[in-house]
Amino acid sequence: MSSYQVDVSKKEWLFIIAIGTLFGYFFGIFTTYVLQAEVDFSVAFVGGVIGLCITVLAAGIIPILNSVVIPNKGFVLSHILGASFSFLSGFLGFLGGYTFLRICCDERIEFIKEPLIVAIAVGVLSYLFGVILYFFHFHKAKQQKLETVLAKERVNTLESQLNPHFVHNTLNVLAELVHYDAKRAEKGILLLSKLLRTIVDEKAEISVAKELQYIERYIEIVSLQHSDLIEVAIDAKQDLSVRIPKFSIQLLVENAIKYGFVAKKFTIEISVEKKADRVFVTVSNRGNEIKDLKFGVGLYNLQSRVQLLCKENTVAYRHENGKNSFIITLKEKS
């Protein structure tokens, strides 16, 4: 969107139309009370109808202005067009409401002696309202853009802390393997190289399906050190297109191996389940309950990254039926 465009949602337009109608209605009451020292509700009705016409016309004009007229126009021309359309919405909206009332209930608008002059005055007021609306949304858009940039920078910073962590741990595995099985170590280095090439090309936010592919390659590498005693059982038949920060599931799998593996067959279960507008990614393994769990750098960064995507996203721990489970809850974007 160009910085000269005013981005107003449908909900905001409904609010503006309601406010415009009420403003016209109460302005009519105020005017008659000041001029006649009594309230004339017929004038209030006229004000409400004209206020409705003006705001409805503005709701129709501004989207056209945004999508058809302003794009690719320069600074000066964009502002001239914006001012003209703001004036016309008030000017034509008043004349439209006046004409409608003239046809339907002529006696109620007899107090308007010079409709053209009043229409020009309303057009000027509409222009001033447009200026206020523009600056309000300009600063709102600027703030949202700043927040988006800061969020991306934080994601990149957190990811940069995780990347070396992942590579360091994997290299430690391969370094131990070199001493007693050079061929398996060589295979592991090639697998790591292939995995890193893929990871480097990906963005910070990827699909669950892509993350699960990383997990399978990661387990191949880790299994080289542990004589294929580690396996992953994936139950993910539901929505795998939902976005997730890179390394999210991998970090939980790594933690499960680090704290749960005891030199025997070890199975990590990963499930993806959708309920309403939430997707639950669960990583589980059999083991004793973790008492007084504290989030270290890895888990803290994971929680921060999923909440940067959406404040309602969470990372939680649960011990149930002899299993330790970490659950990432993701809210689908509308």
N, C-alpha and C positions, 0 to 999 in steps of 0.2 A: 504494500500500500504506500502511495506517495505521502510525503509529510504534509501535503496540502489537503489531503482528503480527510473527511470526518467519518470515522468508522462507528456507526451506531447500530447496536443489535436490535432485533425485533422486540425484545422485552423492553429495551430502553425507549423505543419509539412508542410503544403502548403507554408507557409511563408519561412521556412527553405529551402525547395526545390527550391523556386524562388531565394532566396539569393545565394544558392550554385551554381545554374546555371549561374546567373549573375556574381558571383565572378570568376568562371572558365572562362567566356567569357572575362571579363575585365583583368583578370590575363594574359590571352593569348595575349591581345593587349599590356599590359605593358611589358611582356617578350620580344616580338618581337621588340618593340620600343627600349628597352634597348640594346638588342643584335645586332640589325640591323639598328638602328636609323631611322626606318620607321615602319609603321603599316601594319601587315599582317593579314587580316581578316579571312583567312583560318585557321590560328593558333588560332585566337579568337573563331572560330566556334568549333574547336577541344576541346578547354578549356571548352566551354559551354556544349557540349555533355558529356564530362567526369564529369564535375561538376554535371550535371543532374543525371547521372548514380550513382554517389557516394551517393548523398542525397536520391534518390529513394530507393537504397539498404538499407541505414541507416533507412529510414522510415519503411522498411519491417522487418529489423533485431531487432530494439529496442523494438517494441511491443512484439515480441516473447521472447526476453530477459526478459521483465517485467512479462509476464504472465506464461511462461513455465520454464525458466532456473533459474532465480534468487530466486523466492519464496522458503522459507525454507532453504536457503543456509546461511552459516556463513559469517561474515564480510570479512575475507580474500578471501575466494572463490568467493564471490559476486564481489569483486573488480577485481580479476583476470579475471573472466568471462566478466565483463564489459569492461575492457581494451582490452581483446582479440577480442570481438565483434566490438568495436570501430575501432581497427586496421584493422580487416577483411573487414569492410564496405568500408574503403578507398582503401585497397589493391585490393579487388575483384571488387569494383566499377570501379576503374581505368582500370583494366585488361578487364572488361566487355565492357567499353566504347571504349577502344583501339581496342579490337577484332571487335566490331561493325563497327568502322570507317575503320579498315583494310579491312573489307569485302566490305563496301559501297564506300569508297573513299580513296583508298590506297595512292594516291599522297599527300594528306593533312597531313599525319602523318609521312612522311619520316624524319622529323626533330627529332623524338623520336628514338634515337639510341639504348638505353638500357631500354626497357619497364619494365623489372623486377625490376631494381634498382629504376626507377621512381615510380613504384607501391609501393615498400617498403617505399620510402620517403613520398608518399601520405598517406600510411597507418599510418605512425607516425604522420603526420599532422592531420589526422582524429582522432587519439587517443587523441591528445592535444585538439582538438575541443570538443571531447566527455567529457573530463575532465571539460572544461569550462561550457558546457551544464549541466553536472551533478551538479556542484556547484551552478549554477544559479537556477536550479529547486529545489535543496535541500533547499536553503535559502528561495525560494518562498513558498515551501510546509511548511517549518517551520513557516514562518510568517502567512500563512493561518491557520495553526493549532492553533497558539497562538491567532489569532483573533477570531477563533471559541470558544476556551476555555473562553476568556474574555467575548464574547457575551453571552455564557451560564451562566457565573457567574453574569453578569448584569441582565439577565432575572430572575435568582433565587433570586437576591437581591430585584428586583422590585416586584416579586411575594410575597416574604416574608413580604413586606410592605402592600400588598393588603390583604393577608390572615387574619391577625388580624383585619383589617378594616372591612372586610366582617363579621367575627365572632362577633366582638364587636357590630356592628349595629344590627345583628340578635338577639343577646342576649338581647339587650336593648328592642327590640320588645317583646320578651318573658317575660322579667322582668315586663313590664307594664301590660301584659296580665294576669299574675299570680294573680294580685289584684282583678280582677273582673270575671275571667272565668278560673278556675284551670284546667278543663278538656281540654279546647282548648290550654292552655299553655302546658299541658303534651303532647298533640298531636304534638304541635310545636317542643318541645324538641326531640321527637322521629324522626320527619321529619329531623330536623337539624342534629341529630346524623347519620342518614342514608345518608344524603347528604355529610357530612364531611368524612365519611368512603369511599365513592366513590371518592371524590375529592383528598384525600390523596394518593390514589393508582394511580392517573393519572399523566402523565408528564406535563411539563409546556406548551407544545404545543399540542392541541387536535383538533379534527374535529369540524366543525360548528354544525354538527348533535349532537355530545356529549354535546357541550355547550348549545344547545337549551333544551336538557333534564335537565340540571342543572337549567335553567331558570324556567321550569315548576315546579320543586320542590321548588325553591326559592319563587315563587309566592304563592304556597300553604302555606308556612310559613308566608309570609307577609299578606296574606288574612285573616289569623286568627285574626290579630289585627284590621283589617279594615272591619270586617263583610262581607267578600267576595265581597266588592265593586270594587276590583281591578281584572282585567282580562287581559290576553295577547292574541292577535290575531296574529298567525304566518302564514306568507305566504312564505314558503320555499320549493318550488317544484324543484328548480334547484340544482346545484352542492353543496352538503353538506359535501363533503369529503375534501374540502380545509381546510388547517390547520390554526388555530388561537390561540393566547395566551389564556390560561385558565383565566376565569373571565372577558373576554373582554366585551361580550354582557351583562353579569350580572351586571357589573358596570354601563353601560348605562341605564339599566332597573331600577337599584337602584336610580340613579340620577333623572330619570323621575318621580319616586314616590316621592322622597324627595322634588323636586321643582315644581311638577305639580299637585299632588293629593290634592283635596280640599273637602274631606268628602262627595263625591258623586260618582256615577258610573264613573269609570276611566279605560279607555282602552289604553293599550300600544300596538302599532303595530310593529311587527318585520318582515322585508322582507329580502330575500336573492335573489339577481339577478346577473346573469352572463352576461357580455358583453365582447366579445373577450377573452383576457387573464386576465381580471379583474373580481373579485367577490365583489359585493357591499352588505354589511350588514347594513341595516338601522333600527334604533330604533326611533319611532315617537310617539308623544302624543299631544293632543290639548292643547294649552296654549298660553299665550302672548309671544312675542319675547323676547329673553334674550339679553338685551342691554350690550355692552362692556363685552362680555364673556371672562373670563380668566380661563385658565386651572389650576385647583388646583392639589393637589397631585395625586388624582385618575386619572383624565384625562391626566395629564402629564405622569404618569407612563404607562397608556394605550398606548399613542402615542409612547413612547419610546420602549415599548415591541413589538408593531406591526412593527416598523421600524427596530428593531433588526432582525426580521425574513426576512425582505426585505426592502431596503432603499426606495423603491417606494411605500410602504404601507403608508396610511395616515388615520387620524381621523379628520373629518370636521363637522362643525355645519351649519344648514340651517333652516331658518324659511320660510314656504311657505304654503299658503292656511290655515292659522290659526294653523299650526302644527309646533312644534319644532322637528327637526330631527337631530340625530347624525349618521353620515355615516362612517363606517369603510371600506376602500378600500383595498383589498388584491390582490396582483399580484400572479397568479398561478406560481408555480415553474415548470420550463421546465424539 
